[in-house]
Amino acid sequence: MAIPCDVNALDADLSTVDALARLQLVARRAGHEVRLQNASPELWALLSLVGLDEVLRVDPRRETEQREERVGLEEEREFSDPAA
């Protein structure tokens, strides 16, 4: 059974990631799964950075939005050639 968890008001920091990981562990031990909803772009990026984006599943709608946003940022950014 998937348990929705609205994380909109949570800070994007490592203590939040730790708490969410522990919550997911307890839920899985009980045969359930926590599904994060309304994750901020910063929290989603932090989950990806620490490698927990597959363990702490984010609502699929939100994942798509974040991927689209990241692609847009990459397209707009220009890198200059390093000086030789």
Residue pairs with C-beta under 8 A, 6 or more apart in sequence:
1 31
1 32
1 33
2 32
2 33
2 34
2 35
3 27
3 32
3 33
3 34
3 35
4 35
4 37
4 59
5 20
5 23
5 34
5 35
5 36
5 37
6 37
6 38
7 16
7 20
7 36
7 37
7 38
7 39
7 40
7 43
8 37
8 38
8 39
8 40
10 16
10 20
10 40
10 43
12 40
12 42
12 43
12 45
12 46
13 46
14 46
14 50
16 43
17 43
17 46
17 47
17 50
17 52
17 56
20 34
20 36
20 52
20 56
21 52
21 55
21 56
23 34
24 33
24 34
24 55
24 56
27 33
27 34
33 57
34 56
34 57
35 57
35 58
35 59
36 56
36 57
36 58
36 59
36 62
37 58
37 59
37 62
38 59
38 62
39 47
39 58
39 59
39 62
41 66
41 69
44 53
44 58
44 62
44 63
44 66
45 66
47 53
47 56
47 58
58 66
